């Protein structure tokens, strides 16, 4: 059974940093694209960042986080990370880890990802 488990969320102040982690089990995702999405109540889940499979040569970011967030992966740990700096109240959301299936570059669409974590809450106070 494939599981993605996020961790690292919490309550921080504007300008602070957080590092989210996503540990995968039940399948090796070294060759697969992985991504982070986020969602606020009443809104659709939105793309945050993605990273290509293998060495993660290709990354993509939402305009709202570009220059502040960095996605990375550690294939030896079957994990993906999201370093979030200069956090803003607008970054408050539940953050979800996602993984594609047999896809090296998956893009920004929700439908491109087969596996999802349960989410971790990030709250940024002003």
Rosetta blueprint (number, residue, H / E / L):
1 X L
2 X L
3 X E
4 X E
5 X E
6 X E
7 X E
8 X L
9 X L
10 X E
11 X E
12 X E
13 X E
14 X L
15 X L
16 X L
17 X L
18 X E
19 X E
20 X E
21 X E
22 X E
23 X E
24 X E
25 X E
26 X L
27 X L
28 X L
29 X L
30 X L
31 X L
32 X L
33 X L
34 X E
35 X E
36 X E
37 X E
38 X E
39 X E
40 X L
41 X L
42 X L
43 X L
44 X L
45 X L
46 X E
47 X E
48 X E
49 X E
50 X E
51 X E
52 X L
53 X L
54 X L
55 X L
56 X L
57 X L
58 X L
59 X E
60 X E
61 X E
62 X L
63 X L
64 X L
65 X L
66 X L
67 X L
68 X L
69 X E
70 X E
71 X E
72 X E
73 X E
74 X E
75 X H
76 X H
77 X H
78 X L
79 X E
80 X E
81 X E
82 X E
83 X E
84 X E
85 X L
86 X L
87 X L
88 X L
89 X H
90 X H
91 X H
92 X L
93 X E
94 X E
95 X E
96 X E
97 X E
98 X E
99 X E
100 X L
101 X L
102 X L
103 X L
104 X L
105 X L
106 X L
107 X L
108 X L
109 X L
110 X H
111 X H
112 X H
113 X L
114 X L
115 X E
116 X E
117 X L
118 X L
119 X L
120 X E
121 X E
122 X E
123 X E
124 X E
125 X E
126 X L
